[in-house]
Amino acid sequence: MKTIAGPLAACMLVLGCSTSTPKPGPMPDTQSGKPKRAAQGWVGAHRDWMSDKELAAILSQAEYRQVRELLASPQCVEPAPRSAGKGASASGAFLASASRDVIDMTAARSGSASAPAQREGLDASSVDVGFSAAGFRGIRCVVFARYAVGDAPSRPGLLAVLGIEQRFDEGKFTDYFRFRPLYVRAGNTIARTAGADPKITVSFALVARQLVVSSAGAATFAELGAATVSVPRVAVAGDAAACGATPCFGMSAPIPVPVARGTVVLAIGVSEAGDTGADIDQSAAEQAAVRAALGPAMPVLPGRKPVK
């Protein structure tokens, strides 16, 4: 019988070493750092959300049953006012949508949209939805979808519903509106994350603008206001949605309500900040959401403490 000599024998006799092949480390998270492709938004008043073909395709998926029920509930469907009359009610009813293609600069530099991208831990996307100010008081919810490269049209990588609040407790309308997240689900993320259980902080920004005409007859969009709110620790590729069964309690700062006439544009900016092992700077994430909605000329918002 052959004998084992040298370092290998010493290792086996003294340390009990094994000659088996080491187990591979954890697989990298394939749902993080995805190249972004497009964003889409919907704003509705006195209308069935299923009347939009593209949104209906999303809501028909089994995993979005909760969203379908939420959008059909009184929380997101404001009944048309009876006192307004048939003609006034019809003119104030709408379901407006818009989409925006997002060029992923990291993927573009690699020469292929499907090439692996070494992305940063913070990225954002946005879309502008325009509609008439006549139906603004009927808005109860806003829907936002973000698509990464490879996402099917009916399965966006990120889907969120924002609730619009513009009434006092006694039912009277305010001269401002605020918003809060009602539903957030991330099938993937455009931000880089770390760890076997990836999570992101999702920050939302709404910027309201309205078309105004000066005394000289020049038309321009005037900014009414901007506000942000964040949802921390949203699981990536998880079955459950943040703000789903357990509602989010974050409420935005107030934004002035548009006047009765003139086209209104709601710019929706959404940033995704990945958990990379350090505290997430919530202020930076919210600034990124506003920057996505407005561009470089953005207001300075109050700082926030990092999210633990």
C-alpha positions in Angstrom: 0.0 0.0 0.0 1.3 3.4 -0.9 2.0 5.9 1.8 1.2 9.6 1.8 4.2 11.7 2.6 5.1 15.3 2.8 2.8 18.3 3.4 -0.3 16.4 2.3 0.2 13.7 5.0 0.8 16.3 7.7 -2.2 18.2 6.7 -4.5 15.1 6.9 -3.1 13.8 10.1 -2.8 17.0 12.1 -5.4 19.4 10.6 -7.9 16.9 9.1 -7.8 18.7 5.7 -10.0 17.5 2.9 -9.0 17.0 -0.7 -12.5 17.6 -2.0 -13.2 20.4 -4.4 -14.2 23.7 -2.5 -17.9 24.6 -2.8 -18.6 27.5 -5.1 -19.5 30.9 -3.6 -22.9 32.5 -3.9 -24.1 33.3 -7.4 -24.1 37.0 -8.3 -27.5 38.7 -8.2 -28.7 38.7 -11.9 -31.7 41.0 -11.1 -29.6 44.0 -10.0 -27.8 46.5 -12.1 -30.0 45.9 -15.1 -29.7 48.3 -18.1 -32.8 50.5 -18.1 -34.9 50.8 -21.3 -38.1 52.8 -20.8 -40.5 54.4 -18.3 -44.3 54.7 -18.5 -46.9 56.5 -16.5 -50.7 56.8 -16.2 -52.9 59.5 -14.5 -56.6 59.0 -14.4 -59.8 60.8 -13.2 -63.3 59.3 -13.3 -62.2 56.5 -15.6 -61.7 52.7 -15.6 -58.0 52.0 -15.5 -58.5 48.9 -17.6 -59.6 51.0 -20.5 -55.9 51.6 -21.3 -54.7 48.7 -23.4 -51.1 48.7 -22.2 -52.0 49.1 -18.5 -54.7 46.4 -18.8 -52.1 44.0 -20.1 -50.1 44.5 -17.0 -53.0 44.3 -14.6 -54.2 41.0 -16.2 -51.1 39.3 -14.9 -51.7 37.1 -11.8 -48.9 38.7 -9.8 -50.5 42.2 -10.2 -54.0 41.1 -8.9 -53.5 43.4 -5.9 -52.8 46.4 -8.1 -55.9 45.6 -10.2 -58.0 45.5 -7.1 -56.4 48.7 -5.7 -57.1 50.7 -8.9 -60.7 49.5 -9.0 -61.3 50.5 -5.4 -62.7 53.9 -4.2 -59.1 54.7 -3.1 -58.1 55.2 -6.8 -61.5 55.8 -8.5 -63.1 59.1 -7.7 -66.8 59.0 -8.6 -67.8 61.7 -11.2 -69.7 64.6 -9.5 -73.4 64.4 -10.1 -73.9 68.2 -9.7 -71.5 68.9 -12.6 -73.9 67.8 -15.2 -73.4 65.2 -18.0 -71.3 67.4 -20.2 -69.0 68.7 -17.5 -68.5 65.2 -16.1 -67.5 63.9 -19.5 -65.1 66.7 -20.1 -63.4 66.1 -16.8 -63.0 62.4 -17.2 -59.7 61.1 -18.6 -57.0 58.4 -18.4 -53.8 59.9 -19.7 -50.6 57.9 -20.3 -47.1 58.6 -21.6 -43.9 56.7 -22.1 -40.3 57.6 -22.5 -37.4 55.6 -23.9 -34.4 55.7 -21.6 -30.9 55.4 -23.1 -28.7 53.4 -20.8 -25.3 55.1 -21.2 -23.4 52.2 -19.6 -24.9 49.7 -22.0 -24.4 52.0 -24.9 -20.7 52.4 -24.1 -20.3 48.6 -24.0 -21.6 48.3 -27.6 -24.6 46.1 -26.7 -27.7 46.7 -24.7 -27.5 43.2 -23.4 -23.9 43.3 -22.3 -23.2 43.2 -18.5 -23.1 46.7 -17.0 -21.2 47.7 -13.9 -23.7 50.1 -12.7 -23.6 52.5 -9.7 -25.7 51.9 -6.6 -28.1 54.8 -7.6 -30.0 55.3 -10.8 -33.2 56.9 -11.8 -35.9 57.1 -14.6 -38.8 59.4 -15.3 -41.8 60.2 -17.5 -44.1 63.2 -18.1 -47.9 62.8 -18.3 -49.9 65.7 -19.6 -53.7 66.3 -19.3 -56.3 69.0 -18.9 -56.6 70.8 -15.6 -60.4 70.4 -15.8 -60.3 66.9 -14.3 -57.5 67.4 -11.8 -59.8 67.2 -8.7 -60.8 63.7 -9.8 -57.3 62.3 -9.7 -56.8 59.8 -6.9 -53.9 57.7 -8.1 -50.8 57.7 -10.4 -49.2 54.5 -11.9 -45.5 54.3 -12.8 -43.7 51.4 -14.6 -40.0 51.1 -15.3 -38.7 48.7 -17.8 -35.2 47.2 -18.0 -33.7 45.5 -21.0 -35.4 42.1 -21.4 -38.6 43.0 -19.5 -41.8 42.0 -21.2 -44.4 44.8 -21.9 -46.8 43.2 -19.4 -44.1 42.7 -16.7 -42.2 45.9 -15.9 -39.2 45.6 -13.7 -40.6 48.2 -11.3 -44.3 48.9 -10.8 -45.7 51.5 -8.3 -49.0 53.2 -7.5 -49.0 56.6 -5.8 -52.1 57.9 -4.0 -53.0 61.5 -4.5 -54.6 63.3 -1.5 -56.2 66.7 -1.9 -59.0 66.8 0.6 -59.4 67.7 4.3 -61.0 65.1 6.6 -64.4 66.9 6.3 -64.3 66.4 2.6 -63.5 69.9 1.4 -60.8 70.3 -1.2 -57.5 71.8 -0.3 -55.6 74.3 -2.4 -52.7 71.8 -2.5 -52.2 68.1 -3.0 -49.9 65.5 -1.5 -49.0 61.9 -2.4 -48.0 58.7 -0.8 -46.9 55.3 -2.1 -49.7 52.7 -2.1 -47.9 49.9 -3.9 -44.3 49.2 -4.9 -42.9 46.0 -6.4 -39.4 45.5 -7.9 -38.9 42.4 -10.1 -35.5 43.8 -10.8 -33.5 47.0 -10.3 -31.4 49.3 -12.4 -29.2 50.0 -9.4 -26.3 47.9 -8.1 -26.9 45.9 -4.9 -24.9 43.5 -2.8 -25.7 40.4 -0.7 -27.8 37.3 -1.2 -31.0 39.2 -0.3 -30.9 42.4 -2.4 -33.0 45.4 -1.3 -33.3 48.9 -2.7 -34.7 52.2 -1.5 -37.2 53.6 -4.0 -37.6 57.4 -4.0 -40.5 59.1 -5.8 -40.7 62.7 -7.0 -43.7 64.5 -8.4 -43.2 67.8 -10.2 -46.3 69.7 -11.2 -46.2 72.2 -14.1 -48.9 74.1 -16.0 -49.1 75.9 -19.3 -49.5 79.6 -18.8 -49.7 82.5 -21.3 -48.1 85.8 -20.5 -49.6 89.2 -21.3 -47.5 89.3 -24.4 -49.0 86.1 -25.6 -46.0 83.8 -25.0 -46.8 80.4 -23.7 -44.6 78.6 -21.3 -44.8 75.9 -18.6 -44.6 77.3 -15.0 -43.5 75.0 -12.3 -46.0 74.8 -9.4 -44.0 72.7 -7.0 -42.1 69.5 -6.4 -42.1 67.0 -3.5 -40.5 63.6 -2.7 -41.1 60.6 -0.6 -39.1 57.3 -0.2 -39.8 53.7 0.5 -36.8 51.9 2.1 -35.9 48.2 2.0 -37.9 47.1 -1.1 -37.0 43.5 -1.8 -35.8 42.8 -5.4 -37.3 39.9 -7.2 -39.5 39.1 -4.2 -43.0 37.7 -4.3 -44.4 40.3 -1.9 -44.7 44.0 -2.7 -43.7 46.8 -0.4 -46.7 49.0 0.5 -49.0 46.2 -0.5 -50.8 44.5 2.4 -49.1 46.9 4.7 -49.6 50.4 3.4 -46.7 52.9 3.4 -47.1 55.8 5.8 -44.7 58.2 4.1 -46.5 61.4 2.9 -45.0 64.0 0.6 -44.8 67.8 1.2 -47.7 69.8 -0.3 -47.7 70.9 -3.9 -50.0 73.7 -5.1 -53.1 72.6 -7.1 -53.2 73.8 -10.7 -55.6 76.5 -11.6 -58.9 75.6 -13.5 -57.6 76.1 -17.0 -54.5 75.1 -19.0 -52.7 71.9 -19.7 -51.1 70.2 -16.6 -47.9 68.1 -16.7 -47.0 65.8 -13.9 -43.4 64.8 -14.1 -42.8 61.5 -12.3 -39.2 60.8 -11.3 -38.2 57.5 -9.6 -34.7 56.7 -8.3 -33.5 53.3 -7.1 -30.7 53.1 -4.5 -29.1 49.7 -4.0 -28.0 48.3 -0.7 -24.3 48.0 -1.3 -23.2 47.5 2.4 -23.2 51.2 3.4 -26.0 53.4 4.6 -28.2 54.7 1.8 -28.2 58.5 1.5 -31.9 59.2 1.3 -31.3 62.9 0.5 -29.2 61.9 -2.5 -31.8 59.3 -3.7 -34.6 61.9 -3.5 -32.5 64.5 -5.3 -31.8 62.0 -8.0 -35.6 61.4 -8.4 -36.2 65.1 -8.7 -33.3 65.5 -11.1 -34.7 62.8 -13.3 -38.1 64.6 -13.4 -36.7 68.1 -14.0 -33.2 67.8 -15.4 -30.2 69.8 -14.2 -32.2 72.8 -13.1 -33.6 71.3 -10.0 -34.6 72.9 -6.6 -32.6 72.2 -3.5 -34.7 70.0 -1.1 -34.2 69.7 2.6 -31.6 67.0 3.6 -32.7 63.7 5.0 -30.9 61.4 7.4 -29.4 58.2 5.8 -31.7 55.1 5.7 -30.4 52.3 8.0 
